[in-house]
Amino acid sequence: MRATTRRELLHAALVAAGTGLLPACHRTSLGPPSERLPAYHPGEALPWRNWAANQGCRPVMRGAPENEAALADLLRTAQGVIRPVGAGHSFTALVPSDGTLVACDLMSGVLSADPDRLQAEVWAGTRLHQLGPALQAVGQAMPNLPDIAYQALGGAVATSTHGTGPSFGSLSSMLQGLALVTPAGDLIECSLEQNPEIFQAARCSLGALGVVSRMTLQNQRSFDLTETTSFEILEDVLDEIEKRREQHRHFEFYAFPHTGAAMVVATDEGRREPTPEVPVEGDPIHALRDAYRKVGGVPLLGSRLYESIVSDLGGTEPIVRSGPSFQVLTHVRIARFREMEYTVPSDAGPACLREILDTIRRERIPVIFPIEYRYVQRDDVWLSMFHDRDGCTISIHQFADEEYRPYFDSMERVFRKYEGRPHWGKLHTQDSQSLARLYPRWKDFLEVRESLDPAGRMLNEHLRSVFGVTRSAS
Ligand SMILES: Cc1cc2nc3c(=O)[nH]c(=O)nc-3n(C[C@H](O)[C@H](O)[C@H](O)COP(=O)(O)OP(=O)(O)OC[C@H]3O[C@@H](n4cnc5c(N)ncnc54)[C@H](O)[C@@H]3O)c2cc1C
């Protein structure tokens, strides 16, 4: 194969896969088994594990109620610690319980749509990939989405999951109302007008208040988007970052550690002719890792050699994807990784990213996974990472078959210096004391939690540490 063709294929594959957080069906990295993952023994209850295969449990009971009455019964009578589960796409230990797991998978779909207000009431168990087409059928679309669509709406909202774009808040901010079934089995309808305190707590609850059964979304008329991805010099992008982020409906980039390169993704309304799909040979993110392993350690020249390999990708034409918004905003992610993400104040983003990249270089951290950089609008949701503050989110990843801890520990020190707030669903080491300092409405949330679940039946070990609750549920 000609070198150019190989380069073009690598480029196209990286772009198509959103930086190679990649399709890697022939070589999925599950990594060494985690000590948290229970083994399956025939005859015993089926263990649960998350997407990233770093969290697991062996619940004595799993429930998937078909309606709110059955959900209320289940919560009233559930054994042990009760944890709601969506699609298991959180990296943190939000879900594990050896008591009861509750899935809303059978409560899925659009309940009703209001064509004048462009609102829709939706079951919380609806997966985002089902929601896009279902809303399109009633002429609506969510204004923004995260970069994948595997999550359940209830799971995504519970962690303030977000996409990118300075004019768009997280999914939690798009809620107009919701129904919450408490651990006592009560059904509470809430909105800014009705039970407003519970509403503000339940819009991003970490599943600690009960189970959200349905929600009303503020949508917009369905629309098309075109995404253009190109390789650029990172410092050029950072130099004009304010202009870039305002110029496009959605804007983000991925910075390649040990290089000065960035993959820039700009998305705007309208349709354009998409770039023809290139058949992908092999697994580009592993190809990049192999390249780094071969040349990265070469004395004095290693980083330069690797940088030239990555920069070479910049010579090719931008890649264009176009279609209905829900298809363009979301991507395929199959290769396993572990992730940490912090939201820093919007204007601190460039300085924080530069310090992250400098630290990787200075400490010679052997990481090649590109670093994702996005913007999210402020909101008033009590535990949202964007509470009262426009945010810049910076996400770091490591392959699931590599040790991530020393890398993540080092980066977390930088994030904390910039008053970063950790994504609730992504790895972090903060506890109630440090988190309380980051959230002005922290105490208000704790009061609502205590009033709805005084016995702590919804709290597993992770949530007890997050909320500073020492006693266990009986
Ligand atoms: C490949 C990948 C890509 C990702 N991309 C993004 C991204 O672009 N942007 C972003 O912000 N995040 C992203 N994430 C993180 C992810 O969106 C969040 O962790 C999200 O919470 C996962 O949703 P889930 O349905 O898998 O929920 P789970 O991980 O199963 O659960 C998450 C939380 O929701 C609670 N919960 C679930 N259902 C309910 C309910 N009905 N009522 C109350 N609580 C409930 C659970 O108890 C838990 O606390 C990504 C994760 C992965 C693995």
The ligand as a Tripos MOL2 file, in Angstrom:
@<TRIPOS>MOLECULE
LIG
   53    58     1     0     0
SMALL
NO_CHARGES

@<TRIPOS>ATOM
      1 C1        -17.8960    5.5860   25.7470 C.3       1 LIG1
      2 C2        -18.4520    6.6200   26.6690 C.ar      1 LIG1
      3 C3        -18.7080    7.8960   26.1740 C.ar      1 LIG1
      4 C4        -19.2310    8.8830   27.0260 C.ar      1 LIG1
      5 N1        -19.4600   10.1290   26.5070 N.ar      1 LIG1
      6 C5        -19.9280   11.1110   27.3270 C.ar      1 LIG1
      7 C6        -20.1640   12.4320   26.8280 C.ar      1 LIG1
      8 O1        -19.9960   12.7230   25.6400 O.2       1 LIG1
      9 N2        -20.5800   13.3780   27.7120 N.ar      1 LIG1
     10 C7        -20.7630   13.1060   29.0380 C.ar      1 LIG1
     11 O2        -21.1180   14.0170   29.7890 O.2       1 LIG1
     12 N3        -20.5970   11.8560   29.5260 N.ar      1 LIG1
     13 C8        -20.1880   10.8640   28.6960 C.ar      1 LIG1
     14 N4        -20.0220    9.5910   29.2050 N.ar      1 LIG1
     15 C9        -20.4220    9.3260   30.5970 C.3       1 LIG1
     16 C10       -21.8960    8.8740   30.6510 C.3       1 LIG1
     17 O3        -22.7160    9.6790   29.8390 O.3       1 LIG1
     18 C11       -22.4350    8.9650   32.0700 C.3       1 LIG1
     19 O4        -21.6390    8.2480   32.9550 O.3       1 LIG1
     20 C12       -23.8980    8.5020   32.1620 C.3       1 LIG1
     21 O5        -24.3600    8.6930   33.4620 O.3       1 LIG1
     22 C13       -24.0690    7.0540   31.7650 C.3       1 LIG1
     23 O6        -25.4410    6.7900   31.5640 O.3       1 LIG1
     24 P1        -26.0070    5.3010   31.7620 P.3       1 LIG1
     25 O7        -27.3690    5.2540   31.1930 O.co2     1 LIG1
     26 O8        -25.0190    4.3270   31.2890 O.co2     1 LIG1
     27 O9        -26.1360    5.2770   33.3410 O.3       1 LIG1
     28 P2        -25.4090    4.3540   34.4350 P.3       1 LIG1
     29 O10       -23.9440    4.5130   34.2720 O.co2     1 LIG1
     30 O11       -25.9810    2.9980   34.4150 O.co2     1 LIG1
     31 O12       -25.8620    5.1360   35.7590 O.3       1 LIG1
     32 C14       -25.4310    6.4520   35.9810 C.3       1 LIG1
     33 C15       -26.1680    7.0440   37.1730 C.3       1 LIG1
     34 O13       -27.5340    7.2190   36.8420 O.3       1 LIG1
     35 C16       -28.3530    6.6520   37.8460 C.3       1 LIG1
     36 N5        -29.6170    6.2950   37.2070 N.ar      1 LIG1
     37 C17       -29.8050    5.5140   36.1360 C.ar      1 LIG1
     38 N6        -31.1090    5.4900   35.7990 N.ar      1 LIG1
     39 C18       -31.7550    6.2790   36.6920 C.ar      1 LIG1
     40 C19       -33.1050    6.6430   36.9000 C.ar      1 LIG1
     41 N7        -34.0850    6.2120   36.1020 N.pl3     1 LIG1
     42 N8        -33.4130    7.4510   37.9380 N.ar      1 LIG1
     43 C20       -32.4480    7.9090   38.7640 C.ar      1 LIG1
     44 N9        -31.1440    7.6020   38.5990 N.ar      1 LIG1
     45 C21       -30.8100    6.7930   37.5890 C.ar      1 LIG1
     46 C22       -27.5230    5.5070   38.3820 C.3       1 LIG1
     47 O14       -27.9310    5.1110   39.6710 O.3       1 LIG1
     48 C23       -26.1490    6.1500   38.4040 C.3       1 LIG1
     49 O15       -26.0080    6.9290   39.5500 O.3       1 LIG1
     50 C24       -19.5080    8.5820   28.3900 C.ar      1 LIG1
     51 C25       -19.2640    7.2920   28.8760 C.ar      1 LIG1
     52 C26       -18.7520    6.3210   28.0210 C.ar      1 LIG1
     53 C27       -18.4880    4.9370   28.5520 C.3       1 LIG1
@<TRIPOS>BOND
     1     1     2 1
     2     2     3 ar
     3     2    52 ar
     4     3     4 ar
     5     4     5 ar
     6     4    50 ar
     7     5     6 ar
     8     6     7 ar
     9     6    13 1
    10     7     8 2
    11     7     9 ar
    12     9    10 ar
    13    10    11 2
    14    10    12 ar
    15    12    13 ar
    16    13    14 ar
    17    14    15 1
    18    14    50 ar
    19    15    16 1
    20    16    17 1
    21    16    18 1
    22    18    19 1
    23    18    20 1
    24    20    21 1
    25    20    22 1
    26    22    23 1
    27    23    24 1
    28    24    25 2
    29    24    26 1
    30    24    27 1
    31    27    28 1
    32    28    29 2
    33    28    30 1
    34    28    31 1
    35    31    32 1
    36    32    33 1
    37    33    34 1
    38    33    48 1
    39    34    35 1
    40    35    36 1
    41    35    46 1
    42    36    37 ar
    43    36    45 ar
    44    37    38 ar
    45    38    39 ar
    46    39    40 ar
    47    39    45 ar
    48    40    41 1
    49    40    42 ar
    50    42    43 ar
    51    43    44 ar
    52    44    45 ar
    53    46    47 1
    54    46    48 1
    55    48    49 1
    56    50    51 ar
    57    51    52 ar
    58    52    53 1
@<TRIPOS>SUBSTRUCTURE
     1 LIG1         1 GROUP 0 **** ****
